[in-house]
Amino acid sequence: MEELYDKGFRSVYSLTAHIVFVTKYRKKVINEPMLSRLAEIFQDTCTKWECRLVEFNGEVDHVHLLIRYHPQIELSKFIANLKTVSSRLIRKEFSQELNKVYTKPVLWTGSYFVASCGGVTVEQLKQYVQQQQSPQK
């Protein structure tokens, strides 16, 4: 069974992010071998950043990553590294396929989607906080 919370030196946390990368011009370039290789690249990169790739999948023009990370991670830098490393390696290893579609060395759009994920909704959290016993005067 998966642990609900991760533990740090002085913290207990549960931080999960849903990340989506889209191919440049939404071109349908991702094939099955490329998707498998992307999974390996993202797994290795997460390990180097001391994060965990919980789930990964994609379609011909985008990929989804579900990642657990610790509070010290600067999420924007981590995501930039995921995009840079994966783009560089995929362009190198699948150059024949990608050169047919792209004239420049690109894979991903300049943007990305990220959403924090949790076990409860914002409404449930608000209700929990509101129900806390305030100290008596």
Secondary structure as UniProt FT lines:
FT   STRAND          6..7
FT   STRAND          12..13
FT   STRAND          15..23
FT   HELIX           24..26
FT   HELIX           32..48
FT   TURN            49..50
FT   STRAND          52..58
FT   STRAND          62..69
FT   TURN            71..72
FT   HELIX           75..93
FT   HELIX           95..99
FT   TURN            100..101
FT   STRAND          113..117
FT   HELIX           122..130
//
